[in-house]
Amino acid sequence: MHDSTENPDTLPQPSAQRAVLVLAYVVIVLLVDLLATWKVHFLIDWTWFNWHPNRLMRYYAETGAPVPGIVGLILNSPLRGFDGFKLLFWFCIPFCICFRSMDWPQFSFRGWKRIDYALLGGGLLIGALAILLVALLPQLKAYYPSLAHLTLAQKQGTFFNLLIWNLCWLPGWEFLFRYFLLRPINATWPRFGWLWLPLLEGAYHLQKAPLEALGMLLFSIAATQWVLRRNNLLLPLLIHAAIEMGLIVFLLAV
């Protein structure tokens, strides 16, 4: 007699209901983040979900209220780049939901082959070329103006602020999409469920330059397919992080 725990066919599969709930969660948190970013006041003041120290700066500037000492320290430190909404809803909550059944090898180099390292190098090279396009294409240059004119102290402050901001959202973005969302929708709709990822990632980036939205769409397709085929999240996370950090350095230097 076979133990049911050894037969994959007898294991409980993620239900369609779970896939729909996870998809709804991702759509809602992305929509709330956009409404807060756009400062929408329809029905409620959505800026209350903008948990960023810059919001505090605007509040004290608009009201003329005295800035408490601890708030002043935060606003003059790298923590000024902290984004609490993205950290909580893009990473912390999905991570806690997945923790008990986490597939930890997905976040390691375990099982990587030579071709995977070659793809990593190729992805980093393509990312570097994409960053260079910022200086060459007016559309991107207007959206990402150069910061080379800043003083050294200003550049250091900007770099660490943006570093903190990236740490708040980037790991969560990759985890939210290519683990928390991808696993249940692929189990429920194995042929076409993965298409939700490029659709949502591309749509979210429509608020930015069209070329960047297109780039995110293409990256999402390639990254999602790699995760599905290799059952590993590390490669897209590393490439995405390298592009974001490389862009910061590029803007500060050029």
C-alpha positions in Angstrom: 0.0 0.0 0.0 1.4 3.4 -1.0 1.5 6.2 1.6 -0.7 9.0 0.3 2.0 11.5 1.3 4.3 10.0 -1.4 1.8 10.2 -4.2 1.6 13.7 -5.7 -1.8 12.9 -7.2 -3.3 12.5 -3.7 -1.8 15.7 -2.3 -4.2 18.6 -1.7 -4.0 21.1 -4.6 -4.5 24.9 -4.2 -8.2 25.6 -4.9 -9.5 28.0 -7.5 -11.0 30.0 -4.6 -7.5 30.5 -3.1 -6.2 31.6 -6.5 -9.0 34.1 -6.9 -8.4 35.5 -3.4 -4.7 35.9 -3.9 -5.3 37.5 -7.3 -7.8 39.9 -5.7 -5.4 40.8 -2.9 -2.6 41.7 -5.4 -5.0 43.8 -7.5 -6.3 45.6 -4.5 -2.9 46.5 -2.9 -1.6 47.7 -6.3 -4.7 49.8 -6.9 -4.5 51.3 -3.4 -0.9 52.1 -3.9 -1.6 53.8 -7.2 -4.5 55.8 -5.7 -2.3 57.0 -2.8 0.5 57.9 -5.2 -1.9 59.9 -7.4 -3.3 61.6 -4.3 -6.9 60.6 -5.2 -9.6 61.8 -2.9 -12.6 59.9 -4.4 -14.7 58.4 -1.6 -11.8 58.7 0.9 -8.4 60.4 1.1 -6.3 57.6 -0.4 -3.1 59.5 0.5 -3.5 58.0 4.0 -2.1 54.8 2.6 1.1 56.7 1.5 3.2 55.6 4.5 6.3 57.5 3.5 8.2 60.1 5.4 7.8 62.5 2.5 4.1 62.6 3.5 5.1 63.9 6.9 7.3 66.6 5.2 4.3 67.8 3.2 2.1 67.8 6.3 4.4 70.0 8.3 5.1 72.2 5.3 1.4 72.8 4.7 0.3 73.2 8.3 3.4 75.1 9.6 3.3 72.9 12.7 6.6 72.5 14.6 8.5 69.3 13.6 9.1 67.0 16.6 12.7 66.1 17.2 12.3 62.4 16.4 10.5 63.2 13.1 13.2 65.6 12.2 15.9 63.0 12.7 14.0 60.6 10.5 13.5 63.1 7.8 17.2 63.9 7.8 18.4 60.3 7.7 18.3 57.4 5.2 15.0 56.4 6.8 13.4 59.2 4.7 13.2 56.6 1.9 11.2 54.1 4.0 7.9 53.0 2.4 5.8 51.2 5.0 2.8 50.4 2.8 4.9 48.5 0.2 6.9 46.7 2.8 3.8 45.6 4.7 1.4 44.7 1.9 3.9 43.6 -0.8 6.1 41.5 1.4 5.4 41.1 5.1 1.7 39.9 4.8 2.3 37.6 1.8 5.4 36.2 3.4 3.5 35.4 6.6 0.8 33.7 4.7 3.3 31.6 2.8 5.7 30.9 5.6 4.4 27.5 6.8 4.6 26.0 3.3 7.5 28.0 2.0 9.6 26.4 -0.7 12.9 27.7 0.6 15.2 26.3 -2.2 13.4 28.8 -4.6 15.4 31.5 -3.0 18.9 29.9 -3.3 21.4 28.9 -5.9 20.6 25.2 -5.2 20.0 23.4 -8.5 21.4 26.2 -10.6 23.1 25.0 -13.8 25.8 26.6 -16.0 23.1 27.9 -18.3 21.5 29.7 -15.4 24.6 31.6 -14.6 25.0 32.5 -18.2 21.4 33.8 -18.3 22.1 35.8 -15.2 25.1 37.4 -16.9 23.1 38.0 -20.0 20.2 39.5 -18.0 22.7 41.9 -16.2 24.1 43.0 -19.5 20.7 43.7 -21.0 19.8 45.6 -17.8 23.0 47.7 -18.2 22.0 48.5 -21.8 18.5 49.5 -20.7 20.0 51.9 -18.2 22.1 53.5 -20.9 18.9 54.2 -22.9 17.9 56.6 -20.2 20.6 59.0 -21.4 19.8 58.4 -25.1 16.0 58.5 -25.3 14.3 61.8 -24.5 11.2 60.1 -23.1 13.2 58.3 -20.4 15.6 61.2 -19.8 12.6 63.4 -19.0 11.3 60.9 -16.6 14.7 60.2 -15.0 16.6 63.5 -14.9 20.3 63.5 -14.1 21.3 64.0 -10.5 25.0 64.6 -11.3 24.7 68.3 -10.4 24.1 67.5 -6.7 26.9 68.0 -4.1 28.7 64.9 -2.8 26.8 65.1 0.5 23.5 65.4 -1.4 24.5 62.4 -3.6 25.3 60.3 -0.5 22.0 61.2 1.1 20.0 60.5 -2.1 21.8 57.2 -2.6 21.0 55.9 0.8 17.4 57.2 0.7 16.8 55.4 -2.5 18.6 52.3 -1.2 16.2 52.1 1.7 13.2 52.7 -0.6 14.3 49.9 -2.9 14.8 47.5 0.0 11.2 48.3 1.1 9.5 47.5 -2.2 11.8 45.5 -4.6 12.0 42.1 -2.7 8.3 42.4 -1.9 7.5 43.0 -5.6 9.2 39.9 -6.7 7.8 37.8 -3.9 4.3 39.2 -4.3 4.2 38.3 -8.0 6.5 35.4 -8.7 5.8 33.4 -5.5 2.7 34.5 -3.7 0.6 35.0 -6.8 2.3 32.7 -9.4 2.1 29.5 -7.4 -1.7 29.4 -6.8 -2.7 30.7 -10.2 -0.4 28.4 -12.0 -1.7 25.4 -10.0 -5.3 26.4 -10.8 -4.8 27.6 -14.4 -1.6 25.8 -15.5 -1.8 26.9 -19.2 -2.6 30.6 -19.0 -2.7 31.6 -15.4 0.9 33.0 -15.5 -0.3 35.7 -18.0 -1.8 37.6 -15.1 1.7 38.6 -14.0 2.8 40.5 -17.1 -0.7 42.0 -17.4 -0.6 43.4 -13.9 3.1 44.4 -13.8 2.8 46.1 -17.2 -0.5 47.9 -16.2 1.0 49.1 -12.9 3.9 50.7 -14.8 1.7 52.6 -17.2 2.0 55.4 -14.7 5.6 55.8 -15.9 7.1 56.3 -19.3 5.6 54.0 -21.9 9.0 52.5 -22.8 9.5 51.6 -19.1 6.0 50.0 -19.1 7.0 48.0 -22.2 10.3 47.0 -20.6 8.5 45.8 -17.4 6.1 43.8 -19.5 9.0 42.0 -21.4 10.9 41.5 -18.2 7.8 40.0 -16.5 7.3 37.5 -19.3 10.9 36.3 -19.3 11.2 36.3 -15.5 7.9 34.5 -14.9 8.7 31.8 -17.5 12.2 31.3 -15.9 10.6 30.8 -12.5 8.1 28.3 -13.9 10.7 26.3 -15.7 13.4 26.4 -13.1 11.3 26.7 -9.9 13.6 29.4 -8.6 13.0 33.0 -7.8 16.6 34.2 -7.3 17.6 35.1 -10.9 14.8 37.6 -11.6 15.3 39.1 -8.1 19.0 39.6 -8.7 18.6 41.1 -12.2 15.8 43.4 -11.0 17.8 44.6 -8.0 20.9 45.2 -10.2 18.9 47.3 -12.7 17.3 49.4 -9.9 20.6 50.0 -8.1 22.5 50.5 -11.4 19.9 53.2 -12.4 20.5 55.1 -9.1 24.3 55.1 -9.6 23.9 56.1 -13.2 21.7 59.0 -12.5 24.0 60.2 -9.7 27.1 59.9 -11.9 26.0 61.0 -15.4 
